[in-house]
């Protein structure tokens, strides 16, 4: 068997489309991962944050005398120390204009509270000691003099005249009065409509609860005047940029950010947090590294929350059930500060129309400050909500108009012949077969056999419902990305990426792409990420973009590698570069059987091969990709649920999904992403919710009071792919990371309403807890 056949066999096992196990799994499963809290630097001290225990108040003083005298205490920092050192506040990275063109209100966010506290859990002081226990004991001895003010936690209440004013820079607590769409066209469509469906609908606030709590280690090198932060995050270049520009106010090359393994994030770890500045300043003052790690109860107070939107959604239809326009209004809770790049409340614009031909749309959102933990991106960052609103509107409209819910969807699908489709959202859909995806999901779920299963449930005293939920995601936010390929002395090849794996498994699909392109054995590739000193640019990971922008960067880097190698191969083979062809991983002199592989070239170079000055001296390449367009993954989920009317308990008993992720690089990893997203969607739909009392105190502050989905809550999943390659990137990939969440919310909620329809329920809000169901079933 010749080497060409060897290459073909390798690609059958490790190429694009193969279910290759993740490269990092053996390390992680043996407990050998290296997360931030696993790192211990020489001379390391420990920090604990002193946090506000009231939601709103004037900070009149911080008494540190007793704490400073306690054993092991090295330093106690307040905002005054940060300002004296020239540290700046955190700033919002994006400013969205309001409907009148005025800028979004973005008050600065101090790393440690200045003048006021605005939510329970806001950091006020940083205590540093020799041990974590000593720091915690001393933190409890710090006394905060706070004159408590009235608090407001509900966005609707925060907008009322006379509501507590949270920031002077945002009169009436209004961050942004946002508008998108053609208001006149929508108004006319609703006026001409034969039927209008209207829903008051929410997206409940949740705590993100990544498996790994946040952690960071700050250090300062006085010789080089460089700052280093070890931190679990979603992208080291973004963290470096925010720290350098806003907090430290130094050139970016004076800051290094390092990230090892990360135990989940879902958007929550994508920003610069207030704790980072105090850690870095303490390190400089003490001349030693300073480490801080969240406790879970602290995470509930300080981690950016997710969702929290109160909406009014409306759908206008003609007499035949054709969609004329969709309109979305309502509020989004920003929490006490607006630091994340974009309020997720505005993001529903991108995919509100879902997979349906809808001529006109309008979105009106009031983003509001409240005395609650700041809200940031959470798996989909507003886009799953857009799908959810539309799919609930469709089920409701179908019932009101007497049209079958599946037929109503089919009737309004964007057809393949309409592609590319210019949506009123401004998005340009390049591909998709939405009716085919729906039909495949119905067949997979045995939609027509439901009545028999419902009858069997009834015999056992259970209510049974089914729900269908289509979705369309908008993934791959346009951004340049870095892809580097470096040949190491031990024969391995390092892939350098500006994306960052926090559970997705990037090393495997990136290696599959490059192995297929170059013919280099899959096992030789290693991924290097999470070191800002090794990167030129890097957008991190978010918005389901890594398979798109990361793979594209590596493909283009691979092109450079192949062309660069041609010149070296020509020298080795004693031929003209123009006569060298690259075929199945080998450089071949055209018309001959003489050839050499990239791996063999690398071995020769490692062995001291001398090259002329006009020939590249190595195979190493560095590449920054251009901005690829958005991709539009889509799919259809079908859920069946059972309700025990005696207890109100809901069980998801069957779950089916058909997804169009374009070209699937690794179906095993894609299935894992879809499963995880569905579980998070089920968690939001059935149990997760953050609650505040009127004084702004969080009622759910631990897993004792905050329900999370467990393994027993997970149904058996059936997943199928209906791949329609994306037409705007070379691989044809579409992002998959947030799609599970997008399909789970509408399918599960539609199934619940279906099960309760016989009891007069036409809509119910998330989370649908057993108590809520029991009250519905037992109301007078």
N, C-alpha and C positions, 0 to 999 in steps of 0.2 A: 504493500500500500504506500503510495507516495504522499508527500507532504500536503499536496492539494486536498487529498481525501481526508488527511488528518485534520486540516483546517475545517473542512465541511462538517466532519463529525463533531468537532468542538463547538461549532456554531449551533448545531442541532441541540446541544446540551446547554450552552451558555449564551447564545445569541439573543437578539431582541425577540420577545414573545415567549421566552422560556421561563418556567416557574422555578427560578434559581433561589436557593435558600440564602438568607442575608449573611453577608460576610461577618458581621459583628455578633451574630447570635451565639457562637460558642463562648466568646469572651463574656458577654452579658449574662448568659445562662449559668456560667460558673461563678458569677458574682465578682468578676474581675474588671467591671466597668470603672471608669474614673470620673465621678461626678464632682462638682465643685466642693461639696462638703468632705469628700475623700482626700482633698489636697490639704496638706499641712506643711507650711513653709517654716524655715528655720527662724526661731525667735518670734513666732506668731503670737499676737495678742488677740483678744476676743471682744466683740462689740455687741451690745444690746441696745435697742432703741426704746426710748421712753415715749409712750404714745398717749395722745389725748383720750380721756375717758368720757368727755362730753362732746356732743356733735357740733356745737357752735358756741363760741365765747371769745371774749377779749383776753388775750394772754398778757397778764400783768406782770408776771415774773416767774423765774425758774430758780428754785432754791437747791443748790447742789452741795452745800456745805457738808451735810451729814453723809451724803453718798461719797463725796471725795475723800473722806477720812476712813472709809471702810477698807478692809484688807484687799490688797491686790489692785486697787483702782489706779489706773494710769492717767486717764484724762476723761473729761466730760465736756462735750462740745454742744453749743447751741448755735442758732442762726447768726448771732453776733460774731462768733469765731469764723464762720464761713465767709461772712461779708468782709471781715478784717483781712482774711487771706486772699481776697479778690475773687472768691467763688461767686458764680452767678446762679440765678434760678433756672429751673427747667422751663423750656418753652415749647409751644406747640409747633410742630414741623410743617403744618399746612394751614392755610387760611382760606376758607371757603367763603365767597361773597354771599351776602344776604340778598333777598329778593329786590331790595332797593339799591343794591350795589355796595352797600357799606360792608366793612370787613367784619368777620366773625370776632366775637369778644374772646380774647385769649389772655386773661390775667396771668402774670408769671406765677409759677408754682415753686415756692422755696423748698429746698431740701429738708430743712427743719423749720417748723412753723415760725412765722414772723407776724407779730401784732394780733393775730387771731388764730383760732383753730376752727376748722370747717367740717370735720367729720371725725367720728370715733375711730381711732387708730392712726390719725395723722401723727407723724414723727415730730417730736418737739425737741428732744435731746438725744445724744449718742453717748453712751457710757462704755468706756474701754477699760478692760482689766486683764490680769494675767491669765485667768481662766474664764470659761463661759459661765460657770456657776457664780463666780465672784461678780462678773458683770451683771448678771441677772439680779443678784441680791442688791447690788448698789443701785440698779435702775429702779427697783421698788422703793428705794429711799429718797429718790429725787421728788421734790414737792413742786407741783405746778399750781400757780395762783391764776385761776381762770374765772373770770366773771361770766357766768353762763348767760347766753342769749337764747331767745326762742329759736327753734330749729324747724326746718321744713324738709320733708323727705319725698313728697309726691310732686311730680312736675306740674300737674294741674294746679295744686295749691300754691306752688312757688311762683306761678304767673299771676296770681290774684293780687289786686291792690292791697297794700299793707302787709304783704308777706315779708318775712325776715329777709333782709338784703345780705347776700352772701359775699359778693364782690362789689366794690364801688365802681369798678370798671364795666360792670354788666348790669345796668339799671333794669329793675324788674326781673332779675335773674335769667334774662334771655341771652343765651350764647349766640344763637343763630336763628333767624327767621328764614328758612330755606324754601325755595320754590324751584321746581323744574317742570317743564312741559308747556304745552300749548293750551293755556287756560281757556281761550276763546273756542277752540275746536272741541275741547272737552265739554264746555258748557253747552254748545250746540248739540253735541252728540247725546248728552243726557236729556236735553229738551226734546229731542226727536225719538228717544228710546221708547219702545213698547213696554219694556220692563226694566226696573232698576232694583238691584240687590244691594243692601247695605248691611254692614256688620261692624259692630264695635268689637275690637279684637286686640289682644295683647300679646306681647312676647316677654315672658316673665324674667326678672333678674335672677341670675345664677352666679354662684361662686365657681371659678374655673377648676380649682382642685386638681392641678397636675400632680402626678405621683411624687415627683421630686419637689419639695418646697424650694423657694428662692434662696439663693446663697451667693455670697460674693467675698472676695479677698482683695483688699486694696494694698498696693505697695508703691513706694517711691524711691528712686535711685538718685541720691543727691549728686553723684558724680556726673551722670548723664542728664540730670534734670528730666527724667522720663517717669511717667506714671504707668503702672500696670494694674489692670483689673482682671482677675479671674472671675468669671460669672457665667451662669447658665442663661443662655439667651437664644434668640432666633437668627442673629446675624451680627458678627463682630464689627463689621464696618459701620453699620448704623449706630451701634452703641458708641464706638470710638468717635464718630462724628458729633453725636449729641454731647458727649462728655467734653470733648475738646472745645467745641464752639460755645456751648452755653454754660456749662458748669465750671470747668477749669479755665476756660478762655485762654487756651494755648494753641499753637499749631498742631494739626492732627498728628504729625509725625512724632510728637512728644508723648503720645498716648498709645499704649499697646493693650489690646483686649484679647484674652485667651478663654476659649470655651472648650471643655472636654465633652464627655457624654452629658446629655440633657434628658431628664426624665419627664418629658412632656411639656407642653406650653399652650398650644391651641390659640396663640395670639397674645396671651397674657405676658409672656416674657420678652416681647418684641421691643419694649421701650426702655429708656433710661429711667430708673426709679430713684426716688429721693435718697435711699440709703447709700448709694454709691459715692456721692460727694463727701459725706462725713467719714466714710471708711478711708478714702484717699487722703483727706486732710489729716486724719488721725495718724496715718502711716507716716506722713511727712513730719509731723510734729514729734513722733516717738522714735522715728528712725527704724521702724520694724513693720512687718506686714500686720494687717488687722483683718480679722475674719468675722463675718456675720452670717448666721443661718436662721431663717424663719422657723418658728414653731408652727404647727398646723393651726392652732388657735389664732396666732398672729396673722397667718395667711388670710384667714377669713376677714380680717379687718383691713389689711394693707394691700393685698393683691387686687389688681384692677378686675372689676366684675364684668359680667357679660350680659348682653341683651338689654332688657328694661325699656320697652317701647309700649306706649298706649296709642292705639290707632283707630281710625275710622276708615274702612275700606268700602268702595262702591264700584259696582260693575253695571254698565249700561249695555242692554241687548236689544236687538230688533225682534220682530214677532216670530222669526224663525230660530231665535237663539244665537244669532251671530253677534259676536262682541263688537261693540261700537267704541267704547272707551272705558278706561279704568282710572279711578281717582283714589288717592291715598292722602289722608291727613293725620293729624295727631301730634303727639309729643314723644321726645326721647330724653331719657334721664342721663345727663352727662356726669352726674355725681358732683363732687365739690370742685374739681379742676378739669380743664380740658387740655390734656397733654397729648394723648395719642394723635397720630397724624390726621385722622379723619373721623368725625363722629359717625359711628356705624348707622345711626338713624338715617343718614342721607344716602347710604349705599344701596338701599332697596331699589333705587331708581334703575340700576343696571339690569335687573332681571325681573322686575315686577310683572311684565307681560308674559314671562315664563315661555312656554313653547307655542303660544297662541297668536294668531294674526289679529292684532288689536290696533286699529288705526290711530288712536290718540290716547295719551296718558298725561296725568298731572300728579305731582307729588308735592305736598306741603308739609313741612316738618318744623316744629319748634323745638330746638334743642335747649335744654334747661339745666341750670345749676340747681343742685339740692345739697343738703347736708348729709351726703352718703359717700361711700367709697367711690372714687372715680371709675367710670365705665370705659372699657376699651374693646378692642377687637376680640371676638371669640368665635372660633371655627365657622368661618363664613362672613363674619363681620357685617351683618345686616342683609346679606344676600339670601340666606335660607329663609329669613322672615318674608322677603319679597315673594318667594315661591309659596310660602305658607299662606299668606294673605290671599293670593290669587286662587290657589286650590280650594281654600275654604269658601271663597266667593262662588266658585263654579259649582261645588256641591250644593250650596244653599240656593243658587239660582236654578239649578236643575230641579230641586224639590219644589220651589215656588212656581216654576213654569210647567211642571209636569213632563219634563224631558228626562230621559234616562241619562244619568251622570256620565256614563262612558260615551254615549252618543254625543252629548254636548261637547265633550272634549274633542272627539274626532271631528266634529263639525267645524271646529275653530282652529285645528292644528295648522301651523305653517307647513306647507307642502314642500317636498324636496325640490320641486320645479320652481319654487319661489326663491331658492338660494342663488346668490347671496341675498339675505333679507335685511333690509335697513329698518331696524326697530325704532319706535318713537323714543326709546331710551337713549338713542344715539349709538347703540351697539350694532355692529355689522355681523350677523350670523353667517358663517361661511359654509356650514354643513349641518346635517341632521336629518334623521328619518323618524320623526316623532310618532306618527301613527304606527309604524312598524314596531317601534319600541313598546308602545302601549299594548298592542296586540300580543306581542311576545310575552309581556308580563301577565296578561290575562290568561293566556294558555298555561303558562308555568304555574300560576296560582290556582288553576282549575276554578276560575271565576264562575263558570256555569254550574258547578257542583256545590255552590255555597249553600243553597237552601237545604240540602240534605244534611250538611254539617250543622247548620243552624238548628234544625229539628233535633239532632242528637244532643246538642248543647241544652236545648229546652228540656229534654227528658231528664237531664241532670240538674235542672233548676238554674241553668245559667243563661244569661243574655249573650248573644253573639252578634258581632258587627264586622263589616268589612270596609276597608277604605282604600282608595286609590290616590296616589299622590305623584304627579309628574313634577319634574324639576328641570331647570336650566341654570347652570352656574356660569359665572363669568370669571375666568381664571387666567393667571399669568399676567399680573399687572406689568405693563411695559416698563422694562428696566434693563440697563446694560448688565452683563454678568461676566464673571471671570472664569476662564478655563485654562489651566496650565497643565502641561505634561512634562514630567521630569524623570529621567532615567537614572536610577541610583546605582551605587557601587556594588550592591549585593544582587543585582539583576532584577530587582523589582522596579515597577514604574509607579511613580506618585502622581495622582490626579489632584490638582489644587483647585478648589472650588470656593466661590464666594457665597454659595448657598450654605445652609447649615442644617444638618440632620439632627432633629431632636426626637427621634423615634421612627422616622419614615424609612430608614435604611438606604440612604443615597449611594453608599459605596457599591452596592450591588447593581442597580440599573445603570449607573454611569459606566461601570466596568463592562456591562453587557453591550452598551452602545459602542464603546471604544474597541472592545474585543472584536465585535462584528465588523467594524469599519477597518481596523488595522491588521486583523489576523493575529494580534498578540494574545497569548493565552490569558484567559480570564483570571486565573489565580495569581498572575504577576502584578495585577493592579492593586494599589492601596490608595485610600482617600485621605488627603490632608485637608482639614477644614478647621475653622475656629481659631485662627491666629492672624490677627490683622497685619502683622509684620510680613506675612507671606503673600499677601494679596495686594492687587492693584486697585480693584473695585470689588464690590460684593453687595448684592441686595438682600442677602439672607434668604430665609425661607418664610413664605407667607402667601396667602392668596392662591394656594394650590399651583404654584408656578415652577417648582424646581425641575420637574420632568421636562417642562417646556424650555425655560431659559437656561437651566443648567446643562441639559443634554445638548441644546443647540450650541452653547459655548464650547462644549467638548467636541462636538462634531466639527465645528469650524477650526478648533485647535488641531483635531485629527487631520483635517485637510492640510494645514500648515506642516504638520509632521510628515505626512506622505510626500509632499512636494520637497520639503527639506531633505528627506531621506533619498529622494531620487538623485540629488546631486552627489551625495556621499556614495550611494550605490554605483553611480556611473564611474566614480573614481576607482572603487574597489573592483568592479567588473571590467574596467578598462574600456569603457564605451562612452559615447556621447550621451549627455543627459536627455537629449531629444529622442534617443532610441530606447529609453527606459520606460517600461510600462509597469503599473502596479496591479497585480492580479492575485486576489485571494491571499493577501498578506505577504506577497513576495514581489520583489523588484525583478523583472524579467527583461532581458535584452530581446527586443521584438524580433520574432522570427527564429529564435534559438531556444535551446533548453537550458541556457545558463541563467541562474537566478540566485537571489539571496533574500532572506526574510528580514524584517525590521529587527527581530530579536537577534538574529545573527549579526546584523550591523552593529547593534548595541553592544554585543559581546566583543566584537572587534575593536570598537571604540574604547571599551573598558580595558581592553588588553594593550592599549597604547598605540592604536592606529594613527599614523601621521597623515595629515591632510594638507593640501595646498591652501594658501591663505585665502583664495577666492572661493573655497568650498566651506559650507557651514561646519563648525568644529564640533557640534554635538547634535543630537536629535531633540534636545529640549525645546519646547515651544511655550510661548505665553500669549494668551489671546483674550481680548475683550470683545464680547459679542455686541451686535446692535440690538435695538429693542424689537423683539418679535411682537406681533399683534396679540390681542386677547384670544383665548380659545373658549369654546362653549360646550363643555361636557353636559350631557343631559341624560335623563333616564326616567323610569317609572317604577315606583315601589307599590306593592300591594301588601297590606297588613290585615290580619284577622285577629280580633281580640275577644276574650270572654270576660264577662262581668258576673261576679257573685253578688246577687241583689241583697243578700243578708248582711254582707260586710262592706260592699262597695269596692272590693278589691278587683283590679283589672289585671289580666294576664294577656300578654301578646303571645298567641298560640301558633301562628303561622306568619312567615315573613318571606317575601319574594322581591327581588329587585333585578331589573334589567337596565344596564348602564351602557351609554355610549361614551367611552373614554378615548375614542380615536384609536390610534395604534397603541397597544398595550405592551409596554416594555417587559414587565414582569407580572403576570396575572396573579401570582401568589401574594405579592406585596400590595397590589391593587385591591384584592379581596380583603386583606387585612385592614386597609384604610377604610374601605366601605363598611366593614363590620363595626369598626370603632366609631365611625361617624353615626351609624344607626343607633348604637347604644347611647351615645350622648344625646341624640335626638329623643330617644325613648325616655331618658332621664329628665329632660326638660319637659316633655309632654306629660309625664305621669307623676313626678315627685319633686324635682329640684325647684327651690324658690327661696330667695333671700327676703326677709321681712324686717322692717324697722318699726319701732314704736313711735308715738308722736314726738318724743324727745330726741329721736335720731339714734336710739340704741338698737343695735342689731339683735334680733331675737334668736336667730340661728347662728351660733358662734362656734359650733363644733359638729362633729358627726353624730353627736347625741341628739341634735335637733335638726340636722340638715340631711335629708335622705339622698343617697347616691345609688345608682343602679348597681346591682351585684350580678354575679354570674347566673344566679337563679332567675334573674329578670330577663336574661337574654334568650330570645327564641332561637330555634334552629333557622339558619339562614339558607336561602337558595339564591345564588347569584349567577347571572348570565351576562355576557357581553354582547352588545350589538354594535360593533365597531364601524364607525364611519370616519375615516381618517380626516383630521383637520387639514384644510387646504392652505393654511398660512404659515406652516412651519415644516421643516424638512422631514422630520420623523412622522408627522401627522398626529402627534400626541395632543391630548386634552387633559387638563389637570383633574385629579381625582380626590385630593385630600379632604375636601369639605362637602363632597357630594352626598355622602351617607347621611349627614345631618340634614341636608336640604330635602331629601326625600322622606326622611323619617317623620318630621313634624307633621306634614299634611296627611300622610297615609295613616298614621296612628290616630290623629285627631279626627279625621273623617270616619274612621272605623268606630271610634267611641260614640260620636254623634249618631252614627247609623244604629248602633246597638241600643241607644237610649231614645231613638225616634218614637217608639211606641209609648213613651212616657212624656211626650210633648216637648222633648228637647230638640231645639233647632241649632243651638250653638252653646258651647261651653268653653271656658278659657283654661289655658294651661296654668299650673299643673293640675291634672285631673286626679286629685288624691282620693283615696277611699272615702274620706269624710265628705268630700264634695259630692261624690256619686251617691252616697247613702242619703244625704240630705235631699238630693234631687228625686230619688226614688221614693222617699218617705214624706215629701212635702204634702201639705193639706190640699 
